[in-house]
């Protein structure tokens, strides 16, 4: 499967999907990421054939830093 987004042409057939090491075997809210063709792809691990989000490297860096800083924490 190949998609175009944000100036990237991403071939998901080449993707090596990874799940967070913090995901446990009993968790049902996991995502998987793949660094492919210069972009970062993210998908729902429960639905691997579903939609995929594409991030640029700078968007991904901002997302990761926001997560580390607690920007997305639910109080």
C-alpha positions in Angstrom: 0.0 0.0 0.0 1.4 3.4 -1.0 0.0 6.7 0.1 0.9 10.3 -0.5 0.7 12.9 2.3 2.5 16.1 3.3 4.9 15.8 0.4 5.9 12.2 1.2 5.2 9.1 -0.9 5.1 6.4 1.7 5.2 2.7 0.8 3.6 1.0 3.8 4.6 -2.4 2.4 8.1 -1.5 3.5 7.0 -0.5 7.0 8.5 -2.1 10.1 5.8 -1.5 12.7 6.8 -1.1 16.3 4.6 -1.0 19.4 5.6 1.0 22.5 7.6 -1.0 25.1 5.1 0.4 27.6 2.2 -1.5 25.9 1.3 -4.6 27.8 -0.4 -7.8 26.6 -3.6 -6.7 28.3 -3.8 -3.2 26.9 -6.4 -2.4 24.2 -5.4 1.2 23.5 -2.0 0.8 21.7 -0.7 2.4 18.6 2.1 1.2 16.3 4.6 3.5 14.6 6.9 3.0 11.6 9.7 5.2 10.3 9.4 4.7 6.6 10.5 6.7 3.5 11.5 9.8 5.6 8.1 10.0 7.3 6.6 8.6 10.5 3.4 6.5 10.1 1.1 5.7 13.0 -1.8 3.2 13.2 -4.1 1.6 15.7 -2.7 -1.8 16.7 -6.2 -3.3 17.0 -6.9 -2.3 13.4 -3.7 -2.7 11.4 -5.5 -2.5 8.0 -7.3 0.7 9.0 -6.4 4.4 8.7 -2.8 5.5 9.0 -1.6 8.9 10.2 1.5 10.4 8.5 3.8 12.8 10.4 6.7 14.8 9.2 9.9 14.4 11.3 9.3 17.9 12.9 5.7 17.1 13.7 6.7 13.8 15.3 9.4 15.5 17.4 6.8 18.1 18.6 4.4 15.3 19.5 7.0 13.3 21.4 8.2 16.3 23.3 4.6 17.3 24.2 4.0 13.8 25.5 7.1 13.9 27.6 6.1 17.3 29.0 2.6 16.0 29.9 0.9 18.2 27.4 -1.6 15.5 26.6 -2.2 14.2 30.1 -5.8 13.8 31.2 -6.4 15.2 34.7 
